[in-house]
Amino acid sequence: MHSLPEGGSDRQAVLARFVSELSEHDEHLLHQLLSGDPDTPPESRRPRGKR
């Protein structure tokens, strides 16, 4: 994931492929993390801008 192209449809395609390969549980967790869902366990959260 760190080698994503900087912009354009290639980046979109890489992200779409990444998400499509997630398990249902991981996809749900990713959605919660990205939406700031308060039900996401704190240990699963990561401060914005950190890798």
N, C-alpha and C positions, 0 to 999 in steps of 0.2 A: 504494500500500500504506500510505502514511502517514496516509491519511484513513479508516482502518478504524473502524467503530463500536466503542465501548468494550466492548461485551459482547453476549451473547445469540446467537441464531441468525444474525443478519445478519453478524456477524464470522465465524462458521463458514462461512457461504455464500460470503463474499468470499474467504476463505482456500482453500476447496475449489475455487472457480473459478480462482483464481491457480494452484494446483498442477495442475489439469487442463489448463491451457494451456502448461505447461512441456514442453520436449522431453524425450525419454527420458533423454538425457544429463544435462540440468539437474535433472530429478527425482531421478536417482541421486545427483548431487552434493549436492543439498539434503538428501537422506536422510543421506548421510555426514556433512555438516556438523552436522545436528541431533543425530545419534547420537554425535558425538564420535569417529567412526571414525578411528583412527590412520593409515589409508592415505590420508586426504585431504591433498593437498599443503598445506604451511604457508601459501603465498601465497593459498590459497582460504579460509583460516580467518579469522574475525573474533572478537575478544574479546567475550564475552557482555556484553549491556547497552549496547553501542555501536551507533550507527546510521550 
